[in-house]
Amino acid sequence: MTSDLDNRGGRAERVAYRPYYRDLVIGMVAYGVLLAAAILFGDLEGDSPWRFAWALLPVLPLAFVLVSVVRLLPRLDEYQRQLQLQALAVGFGAAILAALTTGFLAFAGLQGWWSSWVVFAVGMAGWAVGSVAARVR
Amino acid sequence: MRNVLRALREEQGWTQGRYADLLGVSRQTVNALETGRYDPSLPLAFRLAALHGRPIEELFFPDED
């Protein structure tokens, strides 16, 4: 069968994803650098008001990656866009549920620094699981 | 919907990658179309029809059930 001879993605797919992968690498490298800088020079446990700016610094490259994901969607073909939106919907729903769960647990006195990281981790895991589920369905 | 896209592609001797390039979509999309997991939008259906030089109703058929 001819389809078995060619496992490359189509040219349209490569063109759509190339800027996204570039931005992802740039964003992750910048994230690592800014996170290290914040930890080393930010005096995050001190009392300078600048520590808040240092603590927020690593968020900037992540916002850049998020914008890149949004810009990827219109470049995808209609089927891939549908899969990606389904995956993002699962991730968003999972993050909302995690936020509600940690919020209600906080009412009952169970809270800590980990609460917001749970939301982040569950949201990202939901996106990944949604992505796989949409493809194998 | 059922379709005859795989048969028409193989008749032309195109790989899924080549077919995807001709249609401006991903190979994954071609696979989903051929296996009936995804029904194309009207614009993509017209692109398929133009590529094969046939009307849309000769490419896609409603499910019988």
N, CA and C atoms of all chains as a GROMACS GRO file, in nm:
protein
  606
    1MET      N    1   0.084  -0.120   0.000
    1MET     CA    2   0.000   0.000   0.000
    1MET      C    3   0.088   0.126   0.000
    2THR      N    4   0.057   0.221  -0.084
    2THR     CA    5   0.145   0.336  -0.098
    2THR      C    6   0.155   0.418   0.030
    3SER      N    7   0.048   0.420   0.111
    3SER     CA    8   0.053   0.501   0.233
    3SER      C    9   0.160   0.452   0.329
    4ASP      N   10   0.197   0.323   0.320
    4ASP     CA   11   0.296   0.269   0.411
    4ASP      C   12   0.437   0.314   0.376
    5LEU      N   13   0.454   0.368   0.257
    5LEU     CA   14   0.588   0.404   0.212
    5LEU      C   15   0.628   0.545   0.254
    6ASP      N   16   0.537   0.620   0.306
    6ASP     CA   17   0.563   0.761   0.332
    6ASP      C   18   0.503   0.802   0.466
    7ASN      N   19   0.588   0.814   0.565
    7ASN     CA   20   0.539   0.850   0.698
    7ASN      C   21   0.561   0.996   0.732
    8ARG      N   22   0.606   1.077   0.636
    8ARG     CA   23   0.629   1.219   0.663
    8ARG      C   24   0.496   1.291   0.675
    9GLY      N   25   0.493   1.396   0.754
    9GLY     CA   26   0.376   1.481   0.754
    9GLY      C   27   0.372   1.557   0.624
   10GLY      N   28   0.256   1.612   0.588
   10GLY     CA   29   0.248   1.692   0.466
   10GLY      C   30   0.327   1.822   0.481
   11ARG      N   31   0.354   1.887   0.366
   11ARG     CA   32   0.428   2.012   0.369
   11ARG      C   33   0.353   2.118   0.450
   12ALA      N   34   0.219   2.118   0.436
   12ALA     CA   35   0.136   2.216   0.508
   12ALA      C   36   0.156   2.203   0.659
   13GLU      N   37   0.170   2.078   0.704
   13GLU     CA   38   0.189   2.054   0.848
   13GLU      C   39   0.324   2.109   0.894
   14ARG      N   40   0.426   2.083   0.813
   14ARG     CA   41   0.560   2.131   0.852
   14ARG      C   42   0.562   2.283   0.855
   15VAL      N   43   0.500   2.345   0.756
   15VAL     CA   44   0.497   2.492   0.750
   15VAL      C   45   0.421   2.548   0.870
   16ALA      N   46   0.312   2.479   0.910
   16ALA     CA   47   0.231   2.526   1.023
   16ALA      C   48   0.307   2.516   1.154
   17TYR      N   49   0.379   2.405   1.172
   17TYR     CA   50   0.441   2.379   1.302
   17TYR      C   51   0.578   2.443   1.320
   18ARG      N   52   0.647   2.474   1.210
   18ARG     CA   53   0.785   2.524   1.222
   18ARG      C   54   0.798   2.647   1.313
   19PRO      N   55   0.716   2.753   1.290
   19PRO     CA   56   0.728   2.870   1.379
   19PRO      C   57   0.693   2.837   1.523
   20TYR      N   58   0.601   2.743   1.542
   20TYR     CA   59   0.561   2.704   1.678
   20TYR      C   60   0.677   2.636   1.750
   21TYR      N   61   0.743   2.541   1.684
   21TYR     CA   62   0.856   2.472   1.746
   21TYR      C   63   0.970   2.570   1.775
   22ARG      N   64   0.993   2.664   1.682
   22ARG     CA   65   1.096   2.766   1.704
   22ARG      C   66   1.065   2.847   1.830
   23ASP      N   67   0.938   2.895   1.838
   23ASP     CA   68   0.898   2.975   1.954
   23ASP      C   69   0.904   2.893   2.083
   24LEU      N   70   0.870   2.763   2.072
   24LEU     CA   71   0.871   2.676   2.190
   24LEU      C   72   1.014   2.664   2.245
   25VAL      N   73   1.110   2.644   2.155
   25VAL     CA   74   1.250   2.632   2.198
   25VAL      C   75   1.297   2.763   2.259
   26ILE      N   76   1.270   2.874   2.189
   26ILE     CA   77   1.310   3.006   2.240
   26ILE      C   78   1.247   3.030   2.378
   27GLY      N   79   1.118   2.999   2.389
   27GLY     CA   80   1.046   3.022   2.515
   27GLY      C   81   1.100   2.938   2.629
   28MET      N   82   1.129   2.811   2.601
   28MET     CA   83   1.176   2.722   2.708
   28MET      C   84   1.318   2.758   2.752
   29VAL      N   85   1.403   2.797   2.655
   29VAL     CA   86   1.538   2.840   2.691
   29VAL      C   87   1.532   2.967   2.775
   30ALA      N   88   1.450   3.063   2.729
   30ALA     CA   89   1.435   3.190   2.803
   30ALA      C   90   1.378   3.163   2.942
   31TYR      N   91   1.283   3.069   2.950
   31TYR     CA   92   1.225   3.034   3.080
   31TYR      C   93   1.332   2.981   3.175
   32GLY      N   94   1.415   2.889   3.125
   32GLY     CA   95   1.522   2.833   3.208
   32GLY      C   96   1.618   2.941   3.256
   33VAL      N   97   1.656   3.031   3.164
   33VAL     CA   98   1.751   3.137   3.199
   33VAL      C   99   1.690   3.231   3.303
   34LEU      N  100   1.565   3.274   3.279
   34LEU     CA  101   1.502   3.370   3.370
   34LEU      C  102   1.469   3.306   3.506
   35LEU      N  103   1.435   3.177   3.503
   35LEU     CA  104   1.408   3.108   3.630
   35LEU      C  105   1.536   3.101   3.713
   36ALA      N  106   1.646   3.065   3.647
   36ALA     CA  107   1.775   3.058   3.718
   36ALA      C  108   1.814   3.196   3.770
   37ALA      N  109   1.793   3.299   3.688
   37ALA     CA  110   1.827   3.436   3.729
   37ALA      C  111   1.742   3.478   3.849
   38ALA      N  112   1.614   3.444   3.846
   38ALA     CA  113   1.524   3.482   3.956
   38ALA      C  114   1.567   3.413   4.086
   39ILE      N  115   1.604   3.286   4.075
   39ILE     CA  116   1.645   3.212   4.195
   39ILE      C  117   1.778   3.264   4.249
   40LEU      N  118   1.872   3.292   4.155
   40LEU     CA  119   2.007   3.333   4.197
   40LEU      C  120   2.012   3.478   4.245
   41PHE      N  121   1.943   3.568   4.174
   41PHE     CA  122   1.959   3.710   4.201
   41PHE      C  123   1.832   3.778   4.255
   42GLY      N  124   1.722   3.705   4.257
   42GLY     CA  125   1.594   3.770   4.289
   42GLY      C  126   1.569   3.792   4.437
   43ASP      N  127   1.649   3.730   4.523
   43ASP     CA  128   1.629   3.742   4.668
   43ASP      C  129   1.481   3.718   4.704
   44LEU      N  130   1.430   3.603   4.654
   44LEU     CA  131   1.285   3.578   4.661
   44LEU      C  132   1.234   3.564   4.805
   45GLU      N  133   1.323   3.530   4.895
   45GLU     CA  134   1.278   3.516   5.034
   45GLU      C  135   1.316   3.638   5.118
   46GLY      N  136   1.367   3.743   5.050
   46GLY     CA  137   1.402   3.866   5.121
   46GLY      C  138   1.280   3.955   5.138
   47ASP      N  139   1.304   4.087   5.159
   47ASP     CA  140   1.188   4.175   5.177
   47ASP      C  141   1.188   4.293   5.080
   48SER      N  142   1.272   4.283   4.976
   48SER     CA  143   1.272   4.390   4.876
   48SER      C  144   1.144   4.380   4.792
   49PRO      N  145   1.080   4.493   4.762
   49PRO     CA  146   0.961   4.488   4.676
   49PRO      C  147   0.994   4.437   4.535
   50TRP      N  148   1.122   4.446   4.495
   50TRP     CA  149   1.163   4.399   4.362
   50TRP      C  150   1.152   4.247   4.349
   51ARG      N  151   1.144   4.178   4.462
   51ARG     CA  152   1.138   4.031   4.455
   51ARG      C  153   1.012   3.985   4.380
   52PHE      N  154   0.907   4.067   4.384
   52PHE     CA  155   0.784   4.028   4.311
   52PHE      C  156   0.809   4.033   4.160
   53ALA      N  157   0.880   4.137   4.117
   53ALA     CA  158   0.914   4.148   3.974
   53ALA      C  159   1.002   4.030   3.931
   54TRP      N  160   1.101   3.996   4.016
   54TRP     CA  161   1.188   3.882   3.985
   54TRP      C  162   1.107   3.752   3.978
   55ALA      N  163   1.014   3.737   4.072
   55ALA     CA  164   0.935   3.613   4.076
   55ALA      C  165   0.846   3.600   3.952
   56LEU      N  166   0.803   3.713   3.898
   56LEU     CA  167   0.714   3.708   3.780
   56LEU      C  168   0.790   3.696   3.649
   57LEU      N  169   0.920   3.723   3.653
   57LEU     CA  170   1.001   3.724   3.530
   57LEU      C  171   0.987   3.596   3.447
   58PRO      N  172   0.993   3.474   3.507
   58PRO     CA  173   0.984   3.352   3.425
   58PRO      C  174   0.847   3.333   3.359
   59VAL      N  175   0.748   3.410   3.402
   59VAL     CA  176   0.614   3.397   3.341
   59VAL      C  177   0.614   3.453   3.198
   60LEU      N  178   0.700   3.553   3.175
   60LEU     CA  179   0.700   3.620   3.044
   60LEU      C  180   0.725   3.524   2.927
   61PRO      N  181   0.832   3.440   2.933
   61PRO     CA  182   0.852   3.348   2.820
   61PRO      C  183   0.740   3.244   2.808
   62LEU      N  184   0.676   3.209   2.920
   62LEU     CA  185   0.565   3.114   2.911
   62LEU      C  186   0.445   3.179   2.842
   63ALA      N  187   0.425   3.308   2.868
   63ALA     CA  188   0.319   3.381   2.798
   63ALA      C  189   0.350   3.387   2.648
   64PHE      N  190   0.477   3.402   2.616
   64PHE     CA  191   0.521   3.403   2.476
   64PHE      C  192   0.486   3.270   2.408
   65VAL      N  193   0.510   3.159   2.480
   65VAL     CA  194   0.478   3.026   2.425
   65VAL      C  195   0.326   3.012   2.409
   66LEU      N  196   0.251   3.062   2.505
   66LEU     CA  197   0.104   3.055   2.498
   66LEU      C  198   0.052   3.130   2.375
   67VAL      N  199   0.109   3.248   2.351
   67VAL     CA  200   0.071   3.326   2.232
   67VAL      C  201   0.104   3.246   2.105
   68SER      N  202   0.217   3.176   2.108
   68SER     CA  203   0.257   3.096   1.992
   68SER      C  204   0.158   2.982   1.967
   69VAL      N  205   0.105   2.922   2.075
   69VAL     CA  206   0.004   2.817   2.060
   69VAL      C  207  -0.122   2.875   1.994
   70VAL      N  208  -0.162   2.993   2.041
   70VAL     CA  209  -0.283   3.057   1.984
   70VAL      C  210  -0.261   3.090   1.837
   71ARG      N  211  -0.138   3.136   1.804
   71ARG     CA  212  -0.108   3.170   1.664
   71ARG      C  213  -0.096   3.047   1.576
   72LEU      N  214  -0.069   2.931   1.640
   72LEU     CA  215  -0.060   2.806   1.563
   72LEU      C  216  -0.197   2.763   1.509
   73LEU      N  217  -0.302   2.785   1.588
   73LEU     CA  218  -0.434   2.731   1.554
   73LEU      C  219  -0.483   2.769   1.413
   74PRO      N  220  -0.478   2.897   1.374
   74PRO     CA  221  -0.526   2.929   1.239
   74PRO      C  222  -0.438   2.875   1.127
   75ARG      N  223  -0.313   2.835   1.161
   75ARG     CA  224  -0.224   2.779   1.057
   75ARG      C  225  -0.250   2.630   1.034
   76LEU      N  226  -0.319   2.565   1.129
   76LEU     CA  227  -0.345   2.422   1.115
   76LEU      C  228  -0.456   2.397   1.014
   77ASP      N  229  -0.460   2.278   0.957
   77ASP     CA  230  -0.572   2.245   0.871
   77ASP      C  231  -0.694   2.212   0.959
   78GLU      N  232  -0.809   2.200   0.896
   78GLU     CA  233  -0.934   2.194   0.972
   78GLU      C  234  -0.942   2.075   1.068
   79TYR      N  235  -0.888   1.960   1.029
   79TYR     CA  236  -0.895   1.842   1.115
   79TYR      C  237  -0.800   1.857   1.233
   80GLN      N  238  -0.678   1.903   1.205
   80GLN     CA  239  -0.581   1.921   1.313
   80GLN      C  240  -0.628   2.028   1.411
   81ARG      N  241  -0.691   2.133   1.358
   81ARG     CA  242  -0.743   2.240   1.445
   81ARG      C  243  -0.849   2.183   1.538
   82GLN      N  244  -0.936   2.098   1.482
   82GLN     CA  245  -1.040   2.036   1.563
   82GLN      C  246  -0.978   1.951   1.676
   83LEU      N  247  -0.876   1.871   1.641
   83LEU     CA  248  -0.809   1.788   1.743
   83LEU      C  249  -0.746   1.875   1.852
   84GLN      N  250  -0.678   1.981   1.806
   84GLN     CA  251  -0.607   2.066   1.901
   84GLN      C  252  -0.705   2.140   1.992
   85LEU      N  253  -0.818   2.184   1.938
   85LEU     CA  254  -0.918   2.253   2.020
   85LEU      C  255  -0.981   2.158   2.120
   86GLN      N  256  -1.004   2.032   2.079
   86GLN     CA  257  -1.057   1.933   2.173
   86GLN      C  258  -0.958   1.912   2.287
   87ALA      N  259  -0.830   1.900   2.252
   87ALA     CA  260  -0.727   1.878   2.355
   87ALA      C  261  -0.718   1.998   2.449
   88LEU      N  262  -0.723   2.120   2.393
   88LEU     CA  263  -0.717   2.240   2.477
   88LEU      C  264  -0.840   2.248   2.567
   89ALA      N  265  -0.957   2.205   2.514
   89ALA     CA  266  -1.079   2.207   2.595
   89ALA      C  267  -1.067   2.113   2.714
   90VAL      N  268  -1.009   1.995   2.691
   90VAL     CA  269  -0.989   1.900   2.802
   90VAL      C  270  -0.892   1.959   2.905
   91GLY      N  271  -0.783   2.019   2.856
   91GLY     CA  272  -0.685   2.081   2.947
   91GLY      C  273  -0.746   2.194   3.027
   92PHE      N  274  -0.826   2.278   2.959
   92PHE     CA  275  -0.891   2.390   3.027
   92PHE      C  276  -0.989   2.338   3.132
   93GLY      N  277  -1.070   2.240   3.095
   93GLY     CA  278  -1.166   2.183   3.189
   93GLY      C  279  -1.097   2.121   3.310
   94ALA      N  280  -0.989   2.049   3.284
   94ALA     CA  281  -0.914   1.985   3.392
   94ALA      C  282  -0.856   2.092   3.486
   95ALA      N  283  -0.804   2.202   3.428
   95ALA     CA  284  -0.745   2.308   3.511
   95ALA      C  285  -0.852   2.376   3.597
   96ILE      N  286  -0.970   2.399   3.537
   96ILE     CA  287  -1.080   2.461   3.612
   96ILE      C  288  -1.123   2.370   3.728
   97LEU      N  289  -1.136   2.241   3.699
   97LEU     CA  290  -1.173   2.146   3.805
   97LEU      C  291  -1.068   2.143   3.916
   98ALA      N  292  -0.940   2.146   3.875
   98ALA     CA  293  -0.832   2.145   3.975
   98ALA      C  294  -0.835   2.273   4.058
   99ALA      N  295  -0.864   2.387   3.993
   99ALA     CA  296  -0.871   2.515   4.065
   99ALA      C  297  -0.986   2.512   4.166
  100LEU      N  298  -1.101   2.460   4.123
  100LEU     CA  299  -1.216   2.449   4.214
  100LEU      C  300  -1.184   2.355   4.330
  101THR      N  301  -1.120   2.243   4.297
  101THR     CA  302  -1.088   2.144   4.401
  101THR      C  303  -0.994   2.203   4.506
  102THR      N  304  -0.886   2.267   4.459
  102THR     CA  305  -0.791   2.325   4.556
  102THR      C  306  -0.857   2.441   4.632
  103GLY      N  307  -0.948   2.514   4.564
  103GLY     CA  308  -1.019   2.623   4.630
  103GLY      C  309  -1.107   2.572   4.744
  104PHE      N  310  -1.182   2.466   4.718
  104PHE     CA  311  -1.269   2.410   4.823
  104PHE      C  312  -1.187   2.346   4.934
  105LEU      N  313  -1.074   2.285   4.896
  105LEU     CA  314  -0.987   2.228   5.000
  105LEU      C  315  -0.931   2.339   5.089
  106ALA      N  316  -0.906   2.456   5.028
  106ALA     CA  317  -0.855   2.570   5.106
  106ALA      C  318  -0.960   2.617   5.207
  107PHE      N  319  -1.091   2.612   5.168
  107PHE     CA  320  -1.199   2.645   5.263
  107PHE      C  321  -1.189   2.556   5.386
  108ALA      N  322  -1.150   2.429   5.361
  108ALA     CA  323  -1.144   2.333   5.471
  108ALA      C  324  -1.008   2.338   5.542
  109GLY      N  325  -0.926   2.434   5.503
  109GLY     CA  326  -0.799   2.452   5.574
  109GLY      C  327  -0.680   2.383   5.512
  110LEU      N  328  -0.702   2.315   5.400
  110LEU     CA  329  -0.590   2.246   5.336
  110LEU      C  330  -0.540   2.330   5.219
  111GLN      N  331  -0.432   2.400   5.238
  111GLN     CA  332  -0.374   2.479   5.130
  111GLN      C  333  -0.226   2.494   5.153
  112GLY      N  334  -0.158   2.532   5.047
  112GLY     CA  335  -0.014   2.549   5.058
  112GLY      C  336   0.042   2.603   4.928
  113TRP      N  337   0.174   2.614   4.920
  113TRP     CA  338   0.239   2.668   4.800
  113TRP      C  339   0.210   2.583   4.678
  114TRP      N  340   0.176   2.454   4.704
  114TRP     CA  341   0.158   2.359   4.595
  114TRP      C  342   0.025   2.377   4.521
  115SER      N  343  -0.071   2.451   4.583
  115SER     CA  344  -0.206   2.457   4.527
  115SER      C  345  -0.208   2.502   4.380
  116SER      N  346  -0.138   2.614   4.351
  116SER     CA  347  -0.143   2.665   4.214
  116SER      C  348  -0.065   2.576   4.118
  117TRP      N  349   0.038   2.506   4.173
  117TRP     CA  350   0.114   2.415   4.086
  117TRP      C  351   0.029   2.294   4.048
  118VAL      N  352  -0.061   2.254   4.137
  118VAL     CA  353  -0.153   2.144   4.105
  118VAL      C  354  -0.239   2.183   3.985
  119VAL      N  355  -0.289   2.308   3.988
  119VAL     CA  356  -0.372   2.357   3.877
  119VAL      C  357  -0.294   2.353   3.746
  120PHE      N  358  -0.171   2.403   3.752
  120PHE     CA  359  -0.085   2.404   3.633
  120PHE      C  360  -0.060   2.262   3.582
  121ALA      N  361  -0.021   2.174   3.674
  121ALA     CA  362   0.014   2.036   3.634
  121ALA      C  363  -0.107   1.962   3.578
  122VAL      N  364  -0.222   1.977   3.644
  122VAL     CA  365  -0.342   1.908   3.597
  122VAL      C  366  -0.386   1.964   3.461
  123GLY      N  367  -0.377   2.095   3.445
  123GLY     CA  368  -0.414   2.157   3.317
  123GLY      C  369  -0.326   2.107   3.203
  124MET      N  370  -0.195   2.103   3.226
  124MET     CA  371  -0.103   2.057   3.122
  124MET      C  372  -0.123   1.908   3.093
  125ALA      N  373  -0.143   1.831   3.202
  125ALA     CA  374  -0.165   1.686   3.182
  125ALA      C  375  -0.296   1.663   3.106
  126GLY      N  376  -0.398   1.744   3.138
  126GLY     CA  377  -0.526   1.733   3.067
  126GLY      C  378  -0.509   1.762   2.918
  127TRP      N  379  -0.429   1.862   2.887
  127TRP     CA  380  -0.402   1.898   2.748
  127TRP      C  381  -0.336   1.779   2.677
  128ALA      N  382  -0.235   1.721   2.743
  128ALA     CA  383  -0.162   1.608   2.683
  128ALA      C  384  -0.254   1.487   2.665
  129VAL      N  385  -0.329   1.455   2.769
  129VAL     CA  386  -0.420   1.340   2.760
  129VAL      C  387  -0.528   1.365   2.654
  130GLY      N  388  -0.581   1.488   2.653
  130GLY     CA  389  -0.682   1.524   2.552
  130GLY      C  390  -0.627   1.513   2.411
  131SER      N  391  -0.501   1.549   2.396
  131SER     CA  392  -0.437   1.544   2.265
  131SER      C  393  -0.427   1.399   2.216
  132VAL      N  394  -0.383   1.310   2.305
  132VAL     CA  395  -0.371   1.168   2.269
  132VAL      C  396  -0.510   1.109   2.243
  133ALA      N  397  -0.605   1.140   2.333
  133ALA     CA  398  -0.740   1.084   2.320
  133ALA      C  399  -0.806   1.128   2.189
  134ALA      N  400  -0.787   1.254   2.152
  134ALA     CA  401  -0.848   1.304   2.028
  134ALA      C  402  -0.792   1.232   1.906
  135ARG      N  403  -0.663   1.195   1.913
  135ARG     CA  404  -0.600   1.129   1.798
  135ARG      C  405  -0.638   0.983   1.785
  136VAL      N  406  -0.656   0.913   1.898
  136VAL     CA  407  -0.683   0.770   1.890
  136VAL      C  408  -0.832   0.739   1.882
  137ARG      N  409  -0.916   0.840   1.905
  137ARG     CA  410  -1.059   0.817   1.906
  137ARG      C  411  -1.110   0.770   1.771
  138MET      N  412  -1.984   0.957   0.687
  138MET     CA  413  -1.993   0.934   0.543
  138MET      C  414  -1.886   0.834   0.498
  139ARG      N  415  -1.922   0.760   0.395
  139ARG     CA  416  -1.821   0.673   0.333
  139ARG      C  417  -1.758   0.750   0.217
  140ASN      N  418  -1.642   0.707   0.174
  140ASN     CA  419  -1.580   0.775   0.060
  140ASN      C  420  -1.488   0.679  -0.016
  141VAL      N  421  -1.446   0.724  -0.133
  141VAL     CA  422  -1.358   0.640  -0.216
  141VAL      C  423  -1.220   0.706  -0.232
  142LEU      N  424  -1.184   0.788  -0.135
  142LEU     CA  425  -1.061   0.866  -0.148
  142LEU      C  426  -0.936   0.777  -0.156
  143ARG      N  427  -0.931   0.673  -0.072
  143ARG     CA  428  -0.812   0.588  -0.072
  143ARG      C  429  -0.795   0.521  -0.209
  144ALA      N  430  -0.906   0.470  -0.261
  144ALA     CA  431  -0.900   0.402  -0.391
  144ALA      C  432  -0.854   0.498  -0.501
  145LEU      N  433  -0.907   0.620  -0.498
  145LEU     CA  434  -0.869   0.718  -0.601
  145LEU      C  435  -0.723   0.759  -0.587
  146ARG      N  436  -0.678   0.774  -0.462
  146ARG     CA  437  -0.537   0.811  -0.440
  146ARG      C  438  -0.445   0.700  -0.489
  147GLU      N  439  -0.478   0.577  -0.454
  147GLU     CA  440  -0.391   0.465  -0.494
  147GLU      C  441  -0.394   0.445  -0.646
  148GLU      N  442  -0.508   0.476  -0.705
  148GLU     CA  443  -0.519   0.470  -0.852
  148GLU      C  444  -0.417   0.564  -0.916
  149GLN      N  445  -0.395   0.680  -0.851
  149GLN     CA  446  -0.300   0.779  -0.903
  149GLN      C  447  -0.156   0.745  -0.865
  150GLY      N  448  -0.138   0.649  -0.773
  150GLY     CA  449  -0.004   0.614  -0.728
  150GLY      C  450   0.056   0.714  -0.631
  151TRP      N  451  -0.032   0.792  -0.565
  151TRP     CA  452   0.016   0.894  -0.471
  151TRP      C  453   0.031   0.832  -0.332
  152THR      N  454   0.135   0.872  -0.260
  152THR     CA  455   0.145   0.839  -0.117
  152THR      C  456   0.052   0.934  -0.042
  153GLN      N  457   0.028   0.902   0.086
  153GLN     CA  458  -0.053   0.993   0.166
  153GLN      C  459   0.015   1.128   0.182
  154GLY      N  460   0.149   1.126   0.191
  154GLY     CA  461   0.223   1.251   0.202
  154GLY      C  462   0.206   1.338   0.079
  155ARG      N  463   0.215   1.276  -0.038
  155ARG     CA  464   0.198   1.350  -0.164
  155ARG      C  465   0.056   1.404  -0.176
  156TYR      N  466  -0.040   1.321  -0.138
  156TYR     CA  467  -0.181   1.359  -0.141
  156TYR      C  468  -0.204   1.479  -0.048
  157ALA      N  469  -0.143   1.471   0.072
  157ALA     CA  470  -0.156   1.580   0.169
  157ALA      C  471  -0.100   1.710   0.110
  158ASP      N  472   0.015   1.700   0.043
  158ASP     CA  473   0.074   1.820  -0.017
  158ASP      C  474  -0.016   1.878  -0.125
  159LEU      N  475  -0.076   1.792  -0.204
  159LEU     CA  476  -0.164   1.839  -0.312
  159LEU      C  477  -0.288   1.908  -0.257
  160LEU      N  478  -0.333   1.863  -0.141
  160LEU     CA  479  -0.455   1.919  -0.081
  160LEU      C  480  -0.425   2.032   0.016
  161GLY      N  481  -0.298   2.047   0.055
  161GLY     CA  482  -0.262   2.150   0.152
  161GLY      C  483  -0.306   2.117   0.293
  162VAL      N  484  -0.306   1.986   0.326
  162VAL     CA  485  -0.341   1.943   0.462
  162VAL      C  486  -0.232   1.850   0.513
  163SER      N  487  -0.247   1.804   0.638
  163SER     CA  488  -0.148   1.714   0.696
  163SER      C  489  -0.176   1.570   0.652
  164ARG      N  490  -0.073   1.484   0.664
  164ARG     CA  491  -0.091   1.343   0.632
  164ARG      C  492  -0.191   1.279   0.728
  165GLN      N  493  -0.189   1.326   0.851
  165GLN     CA  494  -0.283   1.278   0.952
  165GLN      C  495  -0.428   1.306   0.909
  166THR      N  496  -0.448   1.420   0.848
  166THR     CA  497  -0.582   1.457   0.801
  166THR      C  498  -0.623   1.367   0.685
  167VAL      N  499  -0.529   1.339   0.595
  167VAL     CA  500  -0.558   1.248   0.484
  167VAL      C  501  -0.599   1.112   0.538
  168ASN      N  502  -0.526   1.064   0.637
  168ASN     CA  503  -0.557   0.934   0.696
  168ASN      C  504  -0.696   0.934   0.760
  169ALA      N  505  -0.728   1.041   0.831
  169ALA     CA  506  -0.860   1.050   0.896
  169ALA      C  507  -0.972   1.055   0.792
  170LEU      N  508  -0.946   1.125   0.680
  170LEU     CA  509  -1.046   1.131   0.573
  170LEU      C  510  -1.067   0.993   0.511
  171GLU      N  511  -0.955   0.927   0.480
  171GLU     CA  512  -0.964   0.797   0.411
  171GLU      C  513  -1.031   0.690   0.496
  172THR      N  514  -1.009   0.697   0.626
  172THR     CA  515  -1.068   0.594   0.713
  172THR      C  516  -1.207   0.632   0.760
  173GLY      N  517  -1.255   0.748   0.717
  173GLY     CA  518  -1.392   0.788   0.752
  173GLY      C  519  -1.405   0.841   0.894
  174ARG      N  520  -1.291   0.869   0.959
  174ARG     CA  521  -1.297   0.924   1.095
  174ARG      C  522  -1.329   1.072   1.093
  175TYR      N  523  -1.311   1.134   0.978
  175TYR     CA  524  -1.337   1.278   0.970
  175TYR      C  525  -1.406   1.310   0.836
  176ASP      N  526  -1.516   1.382   0.845
  176ASP     CA  527  -1.584   1.430   0.724
  176ASP      C  528  -1.535   1.571   0.694
  177PRO      N  529  -1.491   1.596   0.572
  177PRO     CA  530  -1.430   1.727   0.543
  177PRO      C  531  -1.534   1.838   0.539
  178SER      N  532  -1.484   1.961   0.554
  178SER     CA  533  -1.569   2.078   0.534
  178SER      C  534  -1.602   2.086   0.384
  179LEU      N  535  -1.698   2.171   0.353
  179LEU     CA  536  -1.735   2.187   0.212
  179LEU      C  537  -1.618   2.239   0.127
  180PRO      N  538  -1.542   2.341   0.175
  180PRO     CA  539  -1.428   2.386   0.094
  180PRO      C  540  -1.327   2.274   0.065
  181LEU      N  541  -1.297   2.190   0.167
  181LEU     CA  542  -1.202   2.081   0.144
  181LEU      C  543  -1.261   1.975   0.052
  182ALA      N  544  -1.391   1.951   0.065
  182ALA     CA  545  -1.457   1.855  -0.024
  182ALA      C  546  -1.448   1.904  -0.169
  183PHE      N  547  -1.463   2.035  -0.190
  183PHE     CA  548  -1.452   2.090  -0.326
  183PHE      C  549  -1.307   2.078  -0.377
  184ARG      N  550  -1.209   2.096  -0.288
  184ARG     CA  551  -1.068   2.080  -0.329
  184ARG      C  552  -1.043   1.936  -0.373
  185LEU      N  553  -1.099   1.840  -0.295
  185LEU     CA  554  -1.085   1.699  -0.332
  185LEU      C  555  -1.150   1.672  -0.467
  186ALA      N  556  -1.269   1.728  -0.486
  186ALA     CA  557  -1.340   1.706  -0.612
  186ALA      C  558  -1.261   1.763  -0.729
  187ALA      N  559  -1.205   1.883  -0.709
  187ALA     CA  560  -1.127   1.946  -0.816
  187ALA      C  561  -1.002   1.865  -0.846
  188LEU      N  562  -0.936   1.813  -0.742
  188LEU     CA  563  -0.813   1.735  -0.760
  188LEU      C  564  -0.840   1.609  -0.842
  189HIS      N  565  -0.955   1.547  -0.818
  189HIS     CA  566  -0.986   1.422  -0.887
  189HIS      C  567  -1.070   1.444  -1.013
  190GLY      N  568  -1.111   1.568  -1.037
  190GLY     CA  569  -1.190   1.597  -1.155
  190GLY      C  570  -1.325   1.526  -1.155
  191ARG      N  571  -1.382   1.512  -1.037
  191ARG     CA  572  -1.512   1.446  -1.023
  191ARG      C  573  -1.601   1.529  -0.932
  192PRO      N  574  -1.733   1.517  -0.947
  192PRO     CA  575  -1.821   1.588  -0.854
  192PRO      C  576  -1.814   1.527  -0.714
  193ILE      N  577  -1.848   1.606  -0.616
  193ILE     CA  578  -1.839   1.563  -0.475
  193ILE      C  579  -1.919   1.436  -0.450
  194GLU      N  580  -2.036   1.426  -0.515
  194GLU     CA  581  -2.122   1.309  -0.488
  194GLU      C  582  -2.063   1.179  -0.542
  195GLU      N  583  -1.957   1.189  -0.622
  195GLU     CA  584  -1.890   1.065  -0.665
  195GLU      C  585  -1.777   1.026  -0.570
  196LEU      N  586  -1.747   1.116  -0.475
  196LEU     CA  587  -1.641   1.088  -0.378
  196LEU      C  588  -1.697   1.046  -0.242
  197PHE      N  589  -1.809   1.104  -0.204
  197PHE     CA  590  -1.866   1.081  -0.071
  197PHE      C  591  -2.009   1.027  -0.083
  198PHE      N  592  -2.039   0.935   0.008
  198PHE     CA  593  -2.172   0.874   0.010
  198PHE      C  594  -2.224   0.871   0.152
  199PRO      N  595  -2.354   0.896   0.170
  199PRO     CA  596  -2.407   0.889   0.307
  199PRO      C  597  -2.403   0.746   0.359
  200ASP      N  598  -2.385   0.733   0.491
  200ASP     CA  599  -2.391   0.600   0.552
  200ASP      C  600  -2.529   0.541   0.529
  201GLU      N  601  -2.533   0.408   0.513
  201GLU     CA  602  -2.661   0.346   0.481
  201GLU      C  603  -2.754   0.334   0.600
  202ASP      N  604  -2.697   0.322   0.723
  202ASP     CA  605  -2.784   0.304   0.840
  202ASP      C  606  -2.853   0.433   0.881
   0.00000   0.00000   0.00000
